[in-house]
Amino acid sequence: MDVSWEDFGWERLGDGVGRRRLPVWDATTALVVGEDGALLFDTGATLREGAGIRAQAQALLGGRRVTHIALSHPHFDHVLGTAAFSGTEVYGAVGVDTVLTRDRDALRGDAVRHGVAEADAVEAVDALVVPHHLVCGEWTLELGGRQVLLANVGPGHSGHDLAVLVPGSREVVLCGDLVEESGDPQAGPDAIPSRWPAALDRLLELGGEDAVYVPGHGAVVDAGFVRAQRAELARRFGVS
Ligand SMILES: [Zn+2]
């Protein structure tokens, strides 16, 4: 039996997989439900937001807890809620551990610049959880009765971009900010533009023609949208 995503303001993406568009920055958080475990993809912009996601996820899971977290990339609106989840196994692309350890001041500054209250940013960065499991290449996670694939597809939008493929009757690809629908893809100082189009090729290989592609920000899209965004990025950055 599937959980009732809509009751909690989440969007159902497939059997046992749904996502929520978080307020203010419209970042996506997604949940994949297995028989034994549950994977959360991205954790929000503050500890308070993370705690809200945790409460909703626990309700969606019928009282069970999130067991695994995958972080798409080291930007404040995707990682700063992680410490609200204790006892979870946290995954990220290899190298993200270094960034989240070394660049805490920059992360806090970025959060404040984007409108997170100073005290909230300080609290979240102080408590910041660095992934324990670093993915280079691909990593299959067993959630009980279902597997998900974590894939290090970057760099591109950041130096450390991790996507998740959720197999099902219709495959779901959680893209992080490699794909954006609600605005133009954001290329900050840590973007690697020359590699970004290749990262989108990798996403398309993972999901194929019929998958649901879930952007880091915005409405779900299809393979045609991802291909068009790839072409636009290649033009914008002058790469092939
Ligand atoms: Zn980002």
Residues whose N, C-alpha, C, O or C-beta is under 5 A from the ligand:
A	BS01	ZN	H75 D177
